[in-house]
Amino acid sequence: MYSIINENIDLMLASPLLAKDIADYLRLLEGLRETDVSHNMLFQNEYRNYWKMNAARLDDTFYRAYFDLLENSRQDYELNIEHIVETLSRAHRKKGLQFSFASKLIHMIKPHKPIYDSFVASFYFYTPLPKTPQRRNENDDQYFDRDLNTRLTFFREFYDYLINEYTRIIEYNLLQPSLDRFRNRFPQCTADNCTDERIIDSLIWHFVDAVRNRQILYL
């Protein structure tokens, strides 16, 4: 499907949503560098809107844990996604793993890391392991840990696949025509503030969106 993206890149670049997406992303990166994000509510609101967090109906306890973790992890270049997922899951147990938001946290600090969301999963035909049916005792920590660890292992395998696949895309120039067109269209996306991995993620996201809206058809 990479060739289909390359063939339809001009259509995708014409989307007004893409220009806004880039401007918002670059503003978040600047805010992350210049402010204490654990206390900056304006940054937090923009971040939540950008990464579609509000739709998950998470509570203030989760958001405090999330932005404290984002702030405290900014100098941690050995970020461990399992640790982040487990920390966030315990901040809001009933909402599950929130693996997507964990991958976005890591990406904001290490922009060469991929982002997991439903659009990326759809593009690669990945189906997450479903939750175990709800237990009677909501305070059964042993049950919760077993369910979390099983699903986390499943997610982590796909996340590792994304890391390797994005490396392969870049190494073999599978999306190079689209990357070049993207950077020509948006010169503000320099190598310093917009990695190839981030552009690949954006291309995949907008490709899936265009397919779902029947702007792009493929067999």
Summary of the structure (lengths in Angstrom):
residues: 219
radius of gyration: 18.0
end to end distance: 10.1
largest distance: 56.0
contacts: 604
relative contact order: 0.15
helix: 66%
strand: 0%
